[in-house]
Amino acid sequence: MDAETIAGLIGLAIGLLVLLALSIFESRTYRREHDGEGMLHHWVTHQQMHRPHWMRRRH
């Protein structure tokens, strides 16, 4: 491996760590502002409302 490849891999690793840290921070902030409801749970419940009635799960 040459120096450019190593530098690219280090930059990629740093970028992924920053993305992960921001995602965790955003998720915690969202959960705090919405009474403990997670983003994924919020998204899934709202997507079910927009599906046709024949696609909704019946209990």
C-alpha positions in Angstrom: 0.0 0.0 0.0 1.2 3.4 -0.8 0.8 6.6 1.2 -2.2 7.8 -0.7 -4.2 4.6 -0.1 -3.4 4.7 3.6 -4.5 8.4 3.8 -7.7 7.6 1.9 -8.5 4.7 4.3 -7.8 6.9 7.3 -10.0 9.7 5.9 -12.8 7.2 5.2 -12.6 5.8 8.8 -12.7 9.3 10.2 -15.7 10.2 8.1 -17.6 7.1 9.1 -16.9 7.8 12.8 -18.2 11.3 12.4 -21.3 10.1 10.6 -21.9 7.5 13.4 -21.4 10.1 16.2 -23.8 12.5 14.5 -26.4 9.8 14.0 -26.3 8.8 17.7 -26.5 12.4 18.8 -29.5 13.1 16.5 -31.2 9.9 17.6 -30.8 10.8 21.3 -32.0 14.4 20.7 -35.1 13.2 18.8 -35.9 10.6 21.5 -35.6 13.3 24.2 -37.9 15.7 22.3 -40.5 13.1 21.4 -41.1 11.4 24.8 -39.0 8.4 24.2 -40.3 7.5 20.7 -37.5 6.5 18.4 -37.1 7.8 14.8 -37.5 4.4 13.2 -40.7 3.7 15.2 -42.1 7.1 14.3 -41.3 6.5 10.6 -42.8 3.0 10.5 -46.0 4.0 12.2 -46.5 6.8 9.8 -45.7 4.7 6.7 -48.3 2.2 7.7 -50.9 5.0 7.6 -50.1 5.7 3.9 -50.3 2.1 2.7 -53.6 0.8 1.1 -55.9 -1.0 3.5 -55.3 -4.4 1.8 -51.6 -4.1 2.6 -52.0 -3.3 6.3 -51.5 -6.1 8.8 -54.7 -7.3 10.5 -54.5 -8.5 14.1 
